[in-house]
Amino acid sequence: MRCLTNIAKHPTILLIQSRTTLKELKQIHTQLLVNGTFNNPHFHAQFIATIALHNPINLHYSNYLIHHHNHHKPNLFTLNSMIRAYSKSTTPHKSFYFYNNILNSSNNLSPDNYTFNFLVRTCAQLTVRVTGFSVHAALIKHGFEYDPHVQSGLIFMYAEMGCLNSCHVVFEGVQNPDLVCQTAMLHACAKCGDVDFARKMFDEMPHRDFVVWNAMVAGYAQCGRSREALDLFQLMQMEGVKINEVSMVSVLSACTQLGALDQGRWAHAYLEKNNIRMTVTLGTALVDMYAKCGNIDKAMEVFWGMKEKNVYTWSSAMGGLAMNGLGRESVELFSVMKKDGVHPNEVTFISLLRGCSVVGMVEEGRNHFESMRKLHGIEPQFEHYGLMVDLYGRAGRVEEALSFINRMPMKPHVGAWIALLHACRMYKNKEIGEFALKKIVEVEAKNDGAYVLLSNIYADYKNWEGVNKVRETMKTKGVKKLPGCSVIEVDGEVHEFIVGDKSHPRYDEIELKIEEISRCVRLAGYVANTSNVFFDIEEEEKEDALGRHSEKVAIAFGLISLKEGVPIRVIMNLRICWDCHDVAKMISKFFKREIVVRDRNRFHHFKDGECSCKGYW
């Protein structure tokens, strides 16, 4: 930003800090008026800019000074400072008011490269494409399209808007891109999913600061390539790169995705050992990691130990409780949050409604849903409606779930129909299930999960003709069932098992353990639930297919790899099937081992032959 380097700041203005209160600002203002400092237009501009940039809370006071000191018309420095301050605020759109002041100024001001650098930051916050394109056109008109700082800002702006092609176009027009520009492009590729191109850029960069490393680690974490994120973080430490809050949030996100509790614990210990300040963002990431790795007790210990919490911290804790089957505790925490004076947002109600759903609290869930608009002024979004359908459906009120969908004020989305279809599967309602599938394929013709659910409904009725029809339709439309995949962490190393894949170096040992499990559960009276396995293969082959489901393979690996008494934690990409659910309960009792399975929908804590979901998922 253009700093009036030839004019030093007045010592009184230097008193302004980020924590300066409004009362103190007024005292400083009075002092500047009394000693005549405000007669100097440069000091007047500095005072306004300093207030705006040090604390967004006091932006209104900067506005007041601009509009009530007519003897000094705001110069370009002042107006640029206001654009910059608002670009970082919660109301970035107000930057354009001061941009228009520049264009329409009576003292013939003209925007400079700093003006546009701050305006593209504003557009990055707004993520409104038409506004971004307009600013891009304006800066070309004023001759700043080749300014390196503006170019870097444009790349970042288009990345936030998801316009990767535009990022490439801008980057290709940069002559000799510097580290800032390269970092912006790397961030863009990582954010928009082109993480391989980002890594190629990263490897070719001659100089990489901690910002570049953080962008690359975050890119891997954001696109779900968590193991690569953790590998890169390990390399980051080996090269002695500065580790900060941003790095650790990405690492915790990667651990959360993988369900890698051991590595998450290590990250927590690293924070404490290296005295990295526990910010709200970092604390919330820790709560989320522990909760989604199935250690809800530790998640709540971190939560209650945080000195400062925001609405996302509370929402994360509520969501973690709900996901782990503690729906009533989730609802109780919502009451505590309100008593603490924290106002709920859209995310809060997602956690709250999920908590009501997992334990069948239909009336309470309905009351909370209605309170969103009436008491809190929050307009329900698609996910809230989907959770209400799930709430009715899980409680067996399938017709009410359908009626709720029909009353939605917008066109029902796939999530709502999927929730209804799952309820039909749970309560064997073939007619509504067929109707739900029809609605789903109108929007997503290749939704494999929907076809599989309806196929399972037919199988429950032993309607093999219906099963065959569904599978023929899938073949005709080129729909392929997503293969089951389960992940388990052992001694800090993540092992992945995909159904049918026997490439694991210890697979022979796993096979022996699976056979042992099979013998044990049969002795205990287990009969395989083969109703949903392909109907056109022999019964013995069906049982073998069930025995090789990825979650069973992962559990068997846990039994041979983890010490006695250590819980087995498995992360799945699909919902756990009924048969695997029954077997996991029996394994927990027969082998005296706690098993925690996180499927696509929630956690199942198996212990002493019981599951935390009580058969309700």
N, C-alpha and C positions, 0 to 999 in steps of 0.2 A: 504494500500500500504506500501511496505517496506520503512520506513523512517530511515535514518542514525541517529538514536536518540543519539548516543554517540558523534556526531559531530554537534555542533550548527551551524546555518546558519550564514554566513558572514553578518555583518551589512549592507554592500553595497547591497547585494542580497535582503535583507529585504525591500529595497526601491521599489522593483518591485510590483506594484499593478495591478488590472484588467484594470485600465484606463491609465496605463503607455503607452506612445506613442512609436513608433518605433525610433524616434529621441532620446528620453530619454533612451531607451534600449541601443542604440549605445554609449551614453555617459557613462552609467554604465559599459558597456562592456570595454570601453577604460580605465576607472578607474581601473577595475580588472586586465587588462593587465599591466598597468603602475606599480601598487603596487605589482605585482607578484602573486596575488591570484590564477590566472589560472594555476600556476605550481602545485597546489594541485588538484589531480584528483577528490577528493570529492566535492570541491567547484565548479569545472568545471561542474560536473554532476548536482549539485544543481542549478546552473545558467540556464542550458539548460532546466531542468525539470520545474523550476519556470516560465520561459517564456512560455513554452508550456501549462502549466496548468492554468495560470492566464488569458490568453486571446487567444482564438483560432485564432484570426486574425494574431497573430504574430508567428504562427506555422512554417511558412516558414523560420523565422530567427533561430529558434531552429534547423531546418534541415540544414541551412547554417553552423551553429556552429559545428554540428556533422561531416559534410563532409569536413570542411576546417581547422580542428585542428587535424591533423594526429598524433601529439605527444601524444594525449589522445584518446585511443580507447574507444568507448562508453561502459559503464558497464551495468549490468542488470538493475540497478536503472534507468539509463537514458532511456534505450530502453523501459522499462515498462511504464515510464512516457509518452513517445511518443505514445505508444499503447493506454494508458488511455486518453490522450488528443484527439487523433483522433477518439476514440470511441464516444466522445461527439460532434464531429465536423460535418460539412455538408458533409465531405468526409470520412466516417468511414472505407471504404475499405482499406485506406492507412495504417491502423493499421497492416495489414498482412505483409507489407514491413519490418516493424521493428521486427515482429515475426520471419520472415525468417532470419533477421540479427542475432537474438539470436541463431537460429538453426545452422547457418553457420559461427558463429563467430570464429575468429582465436585464441581467448583466452579462448576457451572451456566453453562458457556460456551454461547454461541449463535453460529452462523456469521453473518458480516457480508457486505457487498458485496464486500470484498476476497477473502474465502474463495471465493465463487462466481466471481469474476473469474479467479482462479488455477485453479479446477477446470475451467472451460470451456477454458482453455488446455491443461490435461491431456487433455481429451477431443479437442481438435484434434490432439494428438500421437497419441492412440490410434486415432482414426478408426473407433471402434466405435459404430455408430449407437444401439444400445439404451442404451449408457452415456451418450451425449450427451443423449438424450431424458430419461433419468432425472435427470440433473443439471439440465436445463431445468425439469423438473417440480418438483424440490426448491427451486430458487431462486424459482419462482413461489409455492410454499407459504410460503416465508420472506419474501415481499414485496419481492423485488429485481428483478422483471421489467422495471421501468422505469428502473433505474439505467443511466445512459448508458454507463459503462465495461463493465458486464455485457452490455448490448445489443450493443456493438461486439464483445466477445469471442464472443458467441453467433453473430453473423454470420460471424466468422472460423472458428469451430468448424464450423458447417454447411457452409462453403465447403470445408474440408478433407475433409469427409465426402461432398462432392458433392451436397448437398441444397440446390439453388438455390432451390426454392420456399419452403423454411423460412427461407432468408436474406431473401427478399422479405417474408415475413410479419413477421419480427422488425423489419426496416427500416421497414415501413409503420407499425409501432407506436411508432416513435421520434418524439418531438416535438422539432422544431428540431435535426436531426442535426448534430453538430459535424464537424470535419475528420476526426477519428479514425474516427467512425462511417461517414462517407462513403467514406473510404479502405477500410475493411473491406468495405463493400458493393461498391465498385469491384473490389477484389481477388476477391471472391466471384464476380462476374459474369465477370471475365476468366478465372478458374481453371476455372469450370464451363462455359465455352464461349460464354456470352452476351456476346461481346466488343463487339458493336454497342451494347448497352444500357450497357455499361461506358464506351464512348467518349462516349455521350450524357451520362452522368453527369460524366465527366471534363471535357467542354467546358462544362458548366453550372456547374462548381464555381468560386466567386468567388476562392478561395485554394487554390493547389496547391503543396505542398512536394515535395521530392525523392522522398519515399516514395510519393506519389501517382503521380508520373511513372514511377517504377520499376515500380509495380504495373501501369500501363497498357502500358508497353513489354514487360514480362514476359508480360502477357496475350496480346498479339499474337504473341509468339514461341512461347508454349505451344500456341496453337491453329493454328499453321502459317501465320499471316499475316505472314510474315517481312519482306516489303517495307514493310508498314505499320509494323512495329516499327522498322526502320531509319529510315524517314521521321520517325517521332516522336522518335527519338533525335537526329536532326539538328536538329529544332525545339527539343528540350531544350537543346542546346548554344547555339543562337541566343538563347534566353531566359536564358542564364547560370545554369541550374539546376545544382546540385552533382552531379557525376558520381562515383559510387563503385563498389565491387566489384560490388554487385547489378546496377547498370546495365550494366556491361561483360559480366557473365555472360550477360545476356539478349541483348545485342548479338551476342556471339560465337555464341550459340545460333541466332540468326536467320541469321547468315552461314553457319553450318554447314548449316542446312536448305536454303538457296539455293545452296550451293556457291560463294558469293561470296568467292573467295579474295582479290581485291584489297581489298575492304572489310574482310575479316578481318585482312589485313596492316596496314591503316590502324588498326584497333582495337588491334592489338598495339603499333604505334608510339605510339598515343595513351597507352596504359598506361605505356610507358617515359618518354615526354615529360613526363607529368604526375605521375610518381613515385607511381602507384597501386601499393600494396604487392601483390606477387605471392603471394597466398595459395594454399593447396592447391586450393581450389575454382576459382579463376581460372586457375591453371596447368593444371588438368585440362581446363577448358573450351577453353583454347588448344590443347592437344594434340589434343583431339577435333576442333576446327575445322580445323586443318591436315590431320589425317588424313582427314577426311571431305570435304575439298576437293581431295584427291588429292596433296597435297604431304607425303608421309610422311617425307621426309628432314628437313623443317623441324619436323614434329611430334616426331620423335625428338630433334632438337636441343634443342627446348624441354623435352622430358621429361628428358633427361640433365642439363640445366642447372638443374632445379628442386632447391632445397635440401631441400625437404620433400615427400614423396609419400605418399599413402595408397593403400589397396587399389583405390580407384576410378581413381586416376591410372595405376597399373600395368595395370589391366583395360582402360582406354581405349586405352593404347598398344598392348596386345596385340590388341585388337579392330581398331584402325587398321591394324596390320600385316596381319592376316588379311584385312580388307576390300580391301586393296591387293594381294592375291595372295601376300603374304610369310608363308605359313603356317608354314614351318619356323622363321623368325625369331620368330614369335609364340610358338611352343612353347619356343624357347630362352630367350625373355624370361621365361617362366613359371618356368623353372629358376633364373634370376637373382633373381627376386622371392622365391622360397622361401629362397634363400641369404641374402637381405637381411633375413630374419626377418618378412616380411609374410605374414599368413595369408590365403589365398584366400577369396572368398565366391561367392555364386551368379552374380554378374555376371562374375567372373573365368573361371568355367568356360564361360560362354556364349562369351566371346572365345576361350578355349582350344580348345573343340570346333569353333568356326568355323575356326580356324587349321588344325586337323587336316583338316577337311572340304575346304577349298579346294585342298589339295595331295594329297588321297587317302591320308592317313596313318591307315588304318582301325584297325590294331591298337593304335597309340599312342592314338588317340581313344577306343577301347573301354577301354583301361587307365585313362585319365584319368576317364572316366565312372564306372567302377567304384570309383575312389578317392574320389569325392565323398563317398559315404556311409561307406565303410570307414575311410578315413584322416582325413577332415576333418569328418565328422558333418553333411554338407550333404545335405539331401534333394533329389534332382533334381526340377525343376519341368517344366511343359509344354514350355518352350522348349528345355530340355536334351534331352528326348526327341525333339523335332522335329529338332534338330541331329544326333542320332544316326541318325535315319532318313535325313536328307540325306547324312550321311557314307557310309552303306552304299549309298544310291542313286546318288550321284555316281560311286562306284567301280564301278558296274555290277552290284552285288550286290543286285538288286531283290528277289529272293525272301527274302534275309536281312533286308532292310528291312521287308518285310511281316511276317515272323516276329517281328521286334523289336516292331513295333506290336502284334501279337497278345499279346505277353508284358507289355505295359505294365500297371503295377499300378492305373492309373485308366483311365477311358474315354478312348480316343484323341481328341485334339482336331483341329481343322481343319488346323492347321499341320503336323501329322505326315502327314496324308493328302495335303496339297498337296505336301509334299516327296516323297512316294512317287509322286504323279502326275507330277511334274516328271521324276523318274528314269525313269518309263515313257515319257515323251516323248523323253527323251535317248536311251534304249536301245530305243525302239520296241516296248514291251511292251503290246500292245493289251488283252489279257485283264485283267491286273492294273490297267491304267489305267481300264478300265470299272468295275471293282470299287471303286477309289479314289474315282472321281467319285460313285458311288452313296453312299458313306459321307459324302462332303463335303456333298452336297445334303440329307442327312438332318439336318445341323446348320445349314448355311447354304444355303438353297434358291436364293439369288440371287448366289452367288459366281461372278462373271463370269470370273475367271481360270481357274477349274477347267474350265468349259465350253470355253474357248478352247484350253486345253492338250489336252483330249481330242479336240477338233476337229482340232488339229494332228497328233495321233497318227494319226487316220483319214486325214488328207491325206497323211502320209508313206507310207501303204499304198495311196494313190490310191483309198481307199474313200469315194467321193463320196456314196454313200447314207448312210453313217455320219455324214459331215460335215453333210449336209442334215438328218439326224435331230436332231443336236445343236443346230443353229441354229434348227430349228423348235421344239424344246423351250425354247430361250432366249426365243423370241418369245411362246410360250404362257404362260410364267411371268413375262414382263415383265423378263427379264434383259438388261441392255444392257452391251455391252463398254465398259470405261473407255477414253476416247480417249487416245492417246499425247500426252504433253506433255514438252517438253525446254526447259531453261533454260540460258542462257549469259551470262556477265558480260563486258562489254567496257567498258574505261575507267571502272570503278566503277558502271556502269549494268547492271541485270539485264534481259535480253530473254527473253521467253517465247514458245515456238512450240508451237501445238496442231495436231495433224494436220488438214489440210483448211482451216486458217485462213490467209488470204492478206492479212490486214489490216496487216502490218508495213510501215512506210513505205519500206523498201528491198527489198520483196519482188521487184520486177522484176529488181534486181541479183542477188538470191539465185537466182532462176529461171535466169538466164544462167550462174551458177556451177554450179548443179546439172547443167545441160546439158553444161558443160565437163567436169565430173567424170564424167558418163556416157560421154562420148566417150573420155576418157583410160582409164578402167577397161576399157572394151570392147576398146580396142587392146591392153591387157595380158592379154586372154583372159577377162575376166569374163563370166559367164553368170548372169543373175538367178535366184535361188532363189525361185521363185513357188509352191512347193508348198503354202504355208500361206495364200496369198491367196485370196479368194473364188473358188471353182471355176467359178461361172456367169458369169464375164466373160471377154472375149477376152484372150489371152496378152499382147498389147501393152498393154492397159489394166492388167493385173496388174503389169507392170514399171513403169508410170507410178505406180501406187498405192504400190509399194515405194519409188520415187524420192522420194516426198513424205512419207515417214515423218518424224516430228518431229525425230529425232536427226540425220537426214541434212540436213534444212533448217538445224538449228542449226550443224552442222559447216560447211556451205556459208557461212553467215553469218560464222562465225569466220574462214574463209579470206579473205573480202573486208574484214573489219573489223580484224583483228589484224595487227600487224607481223610480218614474216618472223622465224621463230625463236621466236616467243611460242607456248607450248603452247595448244591449244584445249581448253577444259574444259567438258564438257556434263553436266548433271544430268537424269536421266530419272525418270519416275514408274512405268515398266514395265521388265520385262527387255528388254534389247536383242535384236532378232530376229537369226536366223542370217544373213540377207542383209545387214542393216546392219553386222553384225560383220565379214563378209567385205569389204564395201566400205570400212569404216573402216581396215582393215589396208592395203588397196591405196592409199587416199588418203594414209596416213602415209608410204608409200614413194614414191609418184609426186610428191607435193607437198613431200616432205622436211619434214614437220610432225608433231610429237608431238601425239597426241590422247588426252585422258583423258576417259573416259565413266564416270560413276557411275550404274549402273542400280539397280533396286529391290533388287538382291541383293548387288552388289559393284562393285569398280572394274575397268575394263579400260584398261590403258595400252598404246596402240598406238604403235609406233615401228619404222621401217624394215621395214614389212610384217609385223610380228609383234605378238602381243598377250600381255600378261603372264599371262593366264588359260590360255594354251596350248590354247585350244579346250575348256576344261573349266569350264563354268559351267552 
